[in-house]
Amino acid sequence: MLKAISTIIVGSKVFRTGQTVTGLSPIDKNWMKKAGYIAETVGREKSSGTEAVDADRKESDRNEL
């Protein structure tokens, strides 16, 4: 995933600082990384807000307040 370090205009799209940048050609990705306009980030899935089930925990531990 590519993140904008500064405001970037790509065709008719405008990406602000912190936004995910899409639609770049490989050549554009290369020079924009070198120039410091974008940065490669590790993609993460959005959390649904629920926690994973831990099968090793006892039932009484799961019900603590």
C-alpha positions as CSV (number, residue, x, y, z in Angstrom):
1,M,0.0,0.0,0.0
2,L,1.3,3.5,-0.8
3,K,0.7,6.4,1.5
4,A,1.0,10.1,0.5
5,I,3.6,12.0,2.4
6,S,2.4,15.3,0.9
7,T,-0.4,16.4,-1.4
8,I,-0.1,14.6,-4.7
9,I,-2.1,15.2,-7.9
10,V,-2.4,12.2,-10.2
11,G,-4.5,12.9,-13.3
12,S,-7.8,14.2,-11.9
13,K,-7.3,12.7,-8.4
14,V,-5.9,14.6,-5.4
15,F,-4.3,12.6,-2.5
16,R,-3.7,14.5,0.7
17,T,-1.1,13.6,3.4
18,G,-1.8,10.2,4.9
19,Q,-4.2,9.0,2.2
20,T,-3.7,5.8,0.3
21,V,-2.4,6.5,-3.2
22,T,-3.8,4.4,-6.0
23,G,-3.6,4.4,-9.8
24,L,0.2,5.1,-10.2
25,S,2.2,3.5,-13.0
26,P,5.4,1.7,-11.9
27,I,7.5,4.6,-13.2
28,D,5.5,7.1,-11.2
29,K,5.8,4.9,-8.0
30,N,9.6,4.7,-8.4
31,W,10.3,8.5,-8.8
32,M,7.7,9.5,-6.2
33,K,9.3,7.2,-3.7
34,K,12.7,8.6,-4.5
35,A,11.5,12.2,-4.2
36,G,9.8,11.5,-0.9
37,Y,6.2,12.1,-2.0
38,I,5.0,8.6,-1.2
39,A,6.0,5.8,1.2
40,E,5.4,2.1,1.1
41,T,3.3,0.9,4.1
42,V,2.2,-2.5,5.3
43,G,-1.4,-3.1,4.4
44,R,-3.7,-4.0,7.2
45,E,-7.3,-5.1,7.1
46,K,-9.8,-3.1,9.1
47,S,-10.7,-4.6,12.4
48,S,-14.3,-5.4,13.0
49,G,-13.9,-4.4,16.6
50,T,-14.2,-8.0,17.9
51,E,-11.3,-9.8,19.5
52,A,-10.1,-13.2,18.4
53,V,-11.2,-16.3,20.4
54,D,-8.4,-17.7,22.5
55,A,-9.1,-21.5,22.7
56,D,-6.5,-21.8,25.6
57,R,-8.4,-19.5,28.0
58,K,-10.8,-21.0,30.5
59,E,-14.5,-20.2,30.2
60,S,-14.4,-18.5,33.6
61,D,-11.6,-16.1,32.3
62,R,-13.7,-15.2,29.3
63,N,-16.6,-14.0,31.4
64,E,-14.7,-11.7,33.7
65,L,-16.0,-8.1,34.0
